[in-house]
């Protein structure tokens, strides 16, 4: 395989072919941000997006200007990392017990008493900023930092930032209300995830449906998923139905997370979703994911945004409006919530058998976990 370093040639990556099965796809709104800064365009897009953020929670963004060749290059780097020997991958482990949310997560957790272990591997990449210079990177990851670091920032600038502005407009807040809370140079728990679901037999999928992570909402403020063709992502509709989420060539699938839902009193929907058994014609394919989890800066206090719209709709009180403008000193921050949520979800040795729907609560902030 040769030595790994800046000149190491990463093999090209091509996505598997799309499924030919007739799946029940969710109808999702597409937001084209290619003319975002033109007069009146933000207001038009905000009007287009409003119903979706309230009632659906998933949508597609196009027109971001990031070519698919760059996306496939990122997938190629992730794929090359996952093909390394395990002893190489575990040199920079994620350590949720000590609040280190970046690095490699080895698939060690048992699926109850089924005899199976989880199969999902992930590597979480951090923002390339001085405040995070102390974070270690695996050798292969470090060798290609000059590629993935600007890619991650490009996602922030061209996809995340416009969406935060649109949500602020919808809530009748200043346009910079959320962008001032996601400043790139400030420390935050944001991460770009390489994620690998390798092929598994039917017995494994039966065990994972019984014991593994089921329907859940993300702890992020906004999550961005690049298209990969293996169908597995499903979202729970308002009517209680599971619908497949179809990858859109050139598009990015977006879902709002718990942090955004908390600060908007549930107006922005953190939709429950899950990874399900792929269609039969894709069960022999690796499912390689590239996902950006955008979070507020670490010191952002998780309080209701002082939105005139939320007040008018009766979703918040005058007292909450005042607290949003003048946060009390003892208030959960973004970093506190995120680290607690990560520990509760992933810092475990074994998945227990699910026994119905549950909620996770941290200092009064409630989120949905393990929805069937």
C-alpha positions, 0 to 999 in steps of 0.5 A: 500500500505504500507509505501514507503522507502528503504524496500518497495517492488516494484511490478514486471513489465512485458511488454505487448505482442507485437502487432500482426498487420502488421505494416510498420517498419523502417529497422534500422541498429544494432550496436553490441558493445560487442567487442568494445575495441578489435583491429580494432573494433571501426573502423569497427563499425564506418564504419557500422554506418556512413551512418545511422547517415547521412541519417537515424538518428535512429539505434539499439545498442546491446551487451551493457551487461545490462541485461533485468532484470535490465531494467524491474526493472527500469520500475517497479520503474517508474510504482510504482511511477506513481501509487502513488496518484497525491498529492504525485507525485506533491511534487517534480514538474519540474519547467521549468520556473525556469530552473529546468528540473528534477522532475515530470511533471503533465499532465495539458496542454489542447489540444486546445479547444478539451475538452481534457488534455494531458495524458502523465506523466513523471519523470526526473532523474538527474545524481548522482554527487556532482554538483547536490546534491541540486536537490530534489527527490520524496520520492519513487525515493529517496528510490531507488536511489541506483538502478537507479543512477548506472543504469544511469551511466551504460548507459553512460559508456556502450552505450553513451560513445562508440557512441560518440567515433564512431561519433568522428572517423567518423568525423576524430576527436580525439576519445575523442573529444565528450567524453571530453564534456560529462564527468560524474562528470561535471554538465549537463542537462542529464536525465533518463526519466520514461514516462507513456502514459495511454490508451485513447479513439479514440477521445483523439488520434484525438485531440492529432493529431490536437493539441499535440506535433507532429513530432519533433527532440530531444534537446539532443545530443543522445537519448537512448530508452529501448524496450517496446512493445506498438507500437507508435514511428514513424520516418520520413524518408528522403523520407517523409514517417512515419515508425514505429520503432520496439522495439528490445529485448535486444537492445536500440533504439538510435536517434541523437538529435539537439545538435549533429546535430548543432555541426556537421553542420547537418551531423549527422541527428536529425531525426524527430519522433513522438508518434502515436496512438497505434495499435488496439490490444494495445490501452488498454495497458499502454505505459511505457517508459524508456529513457536516454537523453544524453547532453553535459556538461553545459559549452560546447559551441555549435560550429561546431566541427573542423572536416576535413571530414566536411571541405572536404564535404563543410559543414563548412568553414575554418573560422568555423574550426578556431572558433571550435578550438578557440570559441569566448566568446559569444557562446551559451552553451549546458545548455543555448540551452537545457533550452531554448528549454525545455521552448519553448516546455513544459512551456506552458498551452495549445497546439495550433492547428498546422498549418504546419511545424515550426522551433525553433531558438535560437541564430542562432541554428535552430531545427524542431518542429511540423512536420506533 
